[in-house]
Amino acid sequence: MCYIETKDKKSVVALVIGASLNNKVCSANISKNAKEMFKNAKQFHDGKWLFFELKTNETLEDIKNLLAIKRKPLNK
């Protein structure tokens, strides 16, 4: 679903978004920066790879919203 790397007190989260989700991501409740990153990411056979340096709450919310697009959260 995602990859998390921590190194030198930095955390980077990598998400791969498949081509079938392009429209959902473009209309998602994510920041302008995240949409721009998605728009500019190269399309590979497995999707677009997005790399977020986890610095702000806004970035964390973007990651959570994108993960929810990839896999619908379970209702408990």
C-alpha positions in Angstrom: 0.0 0.0 0.0 2.8 2.4 0.9 6.5 2.4 1.8 7.9 4.4 4.8 11.6 5.2 5.1 13.1 6.9 8.1 16.7 8.2 7.9 18.5 11.0 9.5 15.4 12.1 11.5 13.4 12.4 8.2 10.5 10.2 7.2 9.5 9.7 3.6 6.3 8.0 2.5 6.1 6.5 -1.0 2.7 5.8 -2.5 2.0 4.1 -5.8 -1.3 5.3 -7.4 -2.5 3.1 -10.3 -3.8 4.6 -13.5 -7.4 3.5 -12.7 -7.5 5.9 -9.8 -6.4 9.1 -11.7 -9.8 10.7 -11.8 -10.4 10.0 -8.1 -7.1 11.6 -7.2 -7.7 14.6 -9.3 -11.0 15.3 -7.5 -9.7 14.2 -4.0 -9.6 16.4 -1.0 -5.8 16.8 -1.0 -3.6 19.9 -1.1 -2.6 21.8 -4.2 0.9 20.6 -3.7 -0.1 16.9 -3.6 -2.2 17.4 -6.8 0.7 19.1 -8.5 3.0 16.2 -7.5 0.5 13.7 -8.8 0.1 15.6 -12.1 3.8 15.8 -12.6 4.7 12.3 -11.6 5.7 9.9 -14.4 3.2 7.1 -15.2 4.9 3.7 -14.9 3.4 0.3 -15.6 2.4 0.0 -12.0 1.2 3.6 -11.5 2.6 7.0 -10.4 5.0 7.0 -7.6 4.6 9.8 -5.1 7.1 10.7 -2.4 6.1 12.7 0.6 8.5 14.0 3.2 6.5 13.9 6.3 6.9 17.4 7.8 3.5 18.8 8.3 0.0 17.8 9.3 -1.2 18.8 5.8 1.1 16.2 4.3 -0.1 13.6 6.7 -3.7 14.3 5.8 -2.8 14.1 2.1 -1.3 10.7 2.7 -4.3 9.5 4.6 -6.7 10.7 1.9 -4.7 9.0 -0.8 -4.6 5.8 1.1 -8.3 5.9 1.5 -8.7 6.2 -2.3 -6.4 3.1 -2.7 -8.3 1.1 -0.1 -11.7 2.1 1.3 -11.5 2.2 5.1 -13.4 -0.4 7.1 -16.4 1.0 8.9 -16.3 0.0 12.5 
